[in-house]
Amino acid sequence: MDLLVEDSAANLRLLLQVLTGFGEGFAAELSLTDFDEEEGAIRIVEETEQCQIDLFTRMSGRRYVNAITDADILELRGFSIPYASKQSLIAWKEGSVREKDQLDALALRKLLADPKAFE
């Protein structure tokens, strides 16, 4: 799972506090200095659950404040969870050099044109 996080010190402190026990505890070794201006992910792997989280403060030149403007919202158990819109995902993935991202962008464009394209 990729998470684009708001990069204020207060938010990053809260994120680090929440992640303390994730990834067999290795996330507890992270600090604010790990979240610098460089683009790229901080990967946390949870072996037991076979899950990984990639944390970004910048993704394809966009920050949280840019991405949230057109985010879609999932309402779940009383929480509003913003997630990247198809348009944002397409823009990010089309700008990537990875073949998988290019294929993802094509599939997302197809879904925009026909939401039932893959049923």
N, C-alpha and C positions, 0 to 999 in steps of 0.2 A: 504494500500500500504506500502510495506517495502522499505525503502531507506537506502542503505549503503553509508555513506558519508565519504569523505576524511577528516581526523581529524586534519588538521593543524588549528592553531588558526585563521588565516586569513580566511580560508574557513568556519569555524564554525561561525565567526562573520557575514560573508555574509549570511549564511543560516539563522541565527537568525534575521537578518535585513529583509530578504524576508518573513519570517514566522510571523512577528510581528502581523498582523491582522488575522491570521488563527486560527481556533479553538475558535471562539468567543473572540479572543484577548488573550486567556490564553497562547499562545505560546510566547507572549511578556514577560512572567515571567521567561522564560528559560535564562540560562547564560552559559558561557563557562565551569563553574565548573560542570554543569550537564552532560557533556560529559567526563566521566572519563575512566579509563582503564578497568572497569568491563564490562563484556559482558552482553548485555540486551538492551531492547528498551526503548526509550522515546516515549510515545504515545501522539499524539495530535489528539483530536477528534473535528470534525466539525459537530455539531448536525444538523444545517440547511440543509446541503448538504448530510447528512448521510455518511460521509467519515471520515476515520481515517488514519493517517500516523504514522508508527512506524519508528523512526530514530535509526540507528545503526552506531557505529564507528567500531564495530567488530561483525562479525556474524560467528558462528561456527569456531572461531579462525582466520578467514580471515579478513583482512582489505581491504579498497578500493584499495590500491595499488596492492594487490594480485588479487582481483576480476576483475580489469579492463583489465588485460592482456589477458583474453579470452572472454571479453564482446562482445555481439552482438550490432549493432548500428541501431537505428531507425532514419531515416531522416524525420523531420517534420517541415514544414514551415521555412526552412532555418537553423534549429537547428539539431545538431547531438546529439542524446540522447543514451548514453550507457545503456545497461540493461544486467542482468545476463544471461549467456548462459545456455542452458539446462543442460550441463555438470556440471556447478557450482551449479545450483539449485538442481540437483540430489545429488551431494555430500553433500550439506547443509542439505537437507531433509532426506537423508538416515542416517545422524548422529544424527537426532532428536529422542527424545523419544515419541513425539506426534504421535498418530495413523494417524491423518490427514496428517502429513508430510510424513509418510511412504507410504500412499496411493498416495499422490502427486508424490512421487519419482517413484512409479510403473507406473503411468500414463505418466510421462515424459519419462521413458525408452521406453514405448510403442510408444510414439510419435517419439522418435529418430529412432526406427526401422521402423516405418511407419508413415510419417507425415500426412497421411489422416485417421489414425486409428479411430478418433472420428467423422468423417463426416457422 
